[in-house]
């Protein structure tokens, strides 16, 4: 994959369409596509796949219902081989049953965190336009989403280098990544979200 082209592509959207495709389960997935103008004036094509909430049957019903009511679609990275960007972990405290999901609505995506017992009042951790982080596999001329989230376990965190020493690591973190370009570990401590680690791979 080349580096994500967000910095090189301006926010000048030339064309944009959303296509719907029928999935085997009868739910609709969507394709957000168009062209972006680069700093050199060259148009770059992008194609972002968006999955419906029903693609994630393990989601607790209160969370799934909340996402459906807001017409959320789950963006998939260009590397995705199976449904992704909905994760489970102990993000608030040890043994807590928490979830996080990317939710795309109207061309903007928000990272929501759902703490156990508060599934109907998620935390909007951050947002950005769907086309801000793009990348593609070698040999492909079409860009796709490069925003991926995953769970980083407490055990793995304790074994990692570069973690700021003032953190007491006893539960999981959210790995918030621009694929093969940058990585941020978001950790909940002292009643707020903090940056545990931030790395730039450029």
C-alpha positions in Angstrom: 0.0 0.0 0.0 1.2 3.5 -0.7 0.9 6.0 2.2 -2.6 7.2 2.9 -3.2 10.2 0.6 -5.2 12.4 2.9 -2.5 15.0 3.2 -1.9 15.0 -0.6 -5.6 15.2 -1.5 -7.5 18.4 -1.1 -11.0 18.5 0.2 -12.2 19.4 -3.3 -14.7 16.7 -4.1 -15.2 16.6 -7.8 -17.9 13.9 -8.0 -19.5 11.6 -5.4 -22.1 8.9 -5.6 -23.5 6.3 -3.2 -24.5 3.0 -4.7 -26.4 0.3 -2.9 -25.8 -3.5 -3.3 -28.0 -6.3 -2.0 -26.2 -8.6 0.5 -27.1 -12.3 0.8 -28.9 -11.6 4.1 -31.1 -9.1 2.3 -29.6 -6.0 3.9 -28.1 -3.2 1.9 -24.5 -2.3 1.8 -23.4 0.9 0.1 -20.5 2.1 -1.9 -19.4 5.8 -1.5 -17.4 6.7 -4.5 -16.1 9.7 -6.4 -12.9 11.6 -7.3 -10.8 13.9 -5.2 -8.5 16.6 -6.5 -4.8 16.3 -5.6 -2.5 19.2 -4.8 -1.2 18.8 -8.4 -4.6 19.1 -9.8 -4.9 15.4 -10.7 -8.2 13.6 -9.9 -7.9 10.5 -7.7 -10.7 7.9 -7.6 -12.0 6.5 -4.3 -14.4 3.8 -3.4 -15.4 3.3 0.2 -17.5 0.2 1.2 -20.1 0.8 3.9 -21.8 -2.2 5.7 -25.2 -2.1 7.5 -25.4 -2.7 11.2 -27.0 -6.1 10.6 -23.6 -7.2 9.3 -22.5 -7.4 13.0 -24.9 -9.9 14.6 -22.8 -10.1 17.9 -23.6 -6.4 18.7 -25.9 -6.1 21.7 -29.4 -5.1 20.6 -29.3 -1.7 22.4 -26.2 -0.7 20.5 -27.5 -2.0 17.2 -30.7 -0.2 17.7 -29.0 3.1 18.5 -26.8 2.8 15.4 -29.8 2.0 13.2 -31.8 4.9 14.4 -29.0 7.2 13.4 -28.7 5.6 10.0 -25.2 4.5 10.7 -23.2 2.6 8.1 -19.9 1.0 9.1 -17.0 1.9 6.8 -14.6 -0.8 5.8 -10.9 -0.4 5.1 -9.5 -1.3 1.7 -7.8 -4.3 3.4 -11.0 -5.7 4.9 -11.6 -9.4 4.3 -14.6 -9.7 6.7 -16.8 -7.1 8.6 -14.6 -4.8 10.7 -14.6 -1.5 12.6 -16.9 -2.7 15.3 -15.0 -3.9 18.3 -15.5 -5.2 21.9 -13.2 -4.8 24.9 -12.8 -3.7 28.5 -12.3 0.0 27.6 -13.5 1.6 30.8 -12.2 -0.8 33.5 -11.1 -4.4 33.9 -13.8 -6.9 32.9 -16.1 -4.2 31.6 -18.1 -5.3 28.5 -17.7 -2.2 26.2 -17.9 -1.7 22.5 -16.7 0.8 19.9 -17.8 1.4 16.3 -17.2 3.7 13.4 -20.5 5.2 12.2 -20.7 6.9 8.8 -23.6 9.3 8.1 -23.8 11.7 5.2 -20.1 11.5 4.3 -18.8 11.9 7.9 -17.6 9.2 10.2 -17.6 9.3 14.1 -15.9 6.9 16.4 -18.4 6.0 19.2 -17.7 4.2 22.4 -20.4 2.3 24.3 -19.6 1.7 27.9 -21.4 -1.2 29.7 -24.6 -0.1 31.3 -24.6 3.0 29.1 -25.3 1.5 25.6 -27.9 4.2 24.8 -25.6 7.1 25.6 -22.4 6.5 23.7 -19.4 8.7 23.7 -18.5 10.4 20.4 -14.7 10.1 20.6 -13.9 11.9 17.4 -15.1 12.5 13.8 -13.7 13.2 10.4 -14.9 13.1 6.8 -14.9 9.7 5.1 -12.4 10.7 2.5 -9.8 12.2 4.9 -7.8 8.9 5.4 -7.4 7.0 2.1 -5.0 4.4 0.9 -4.8 1.5 -1.6 -3.0 -1.8 -2.1 0.0 -1.9 -4.5 -1.2 -2.1 -8.1 -4.6 -0.6 -7.4 -5.6 2.7 -8.9 -8.6 3.1 -6.6 -8.3 4.5 -3.1 -10.3 3.2 -0.2 -10.8 4.0 3.5 -7.7 3.6 5.6 -9.4 4.2 9.0 -9.4 1.1 11.1 -10.0 0.5 14.8 -9.2 -2.6 16.9 -8.9 -3.6 20.5 -5.4 -3.6 22.1 -5.5 -5.8 25.2 -4.1 -4.8 28.6 -1.6 -7.7 28.4 -0.3 -6.5 25.0 -0.1 -2.9 26.3 2.0 -3.9 29.2 4.4 -5.7 26.8 4.6 -2.7 24.5 7.4 -0.2 24.3 6.8 3.5 24.2 3.8 3.6 26.6 3.8 6.6 28.8 4.9 5.5 32.3 2.3 7.5 34.2 -0.5 5.1 33.0 -1.8 2.3 35.1 -2.5 -0.4 32.6 -5.2 -2.7 33.8 -7.7 -2.7 30.9 -7.9 -2.4 27.1 -7.2 0.5 24.8 -8.7 1.4 21.4 -6.2 1.3 18.5 -7.2 4.1 16.2 -5.1 3.7 13.0 -4.5 5.3 9.6 -3.3 2.0 8.0 0.4 1.8 7.6 0.8 5.5 8.3 0.0 6.4 11.9 -1.4 4.8 15.0 -2.9 6.2 18.2 -3.8 4.3 21.3 -6.8 5.8 23.2 -7.1 4.9 26.8 -9.7 5.7 29.4 -8.2 6.8 32.7 -9.2 9.3 35.4 -12.6 9.7 33.8 -11.4 10.9 30.5 -9.9 9.6 27.2 -6.2 10.1 27.0 -3.5 9.3 24.4 -1.5 6.3 25.6 0.8 6.2 22.5 1.0 8.0 19.2 3.2 6.8 16.4 3.8 8.2 12.9 5.1 5.7 10.4 5.8 8.1 7.5 
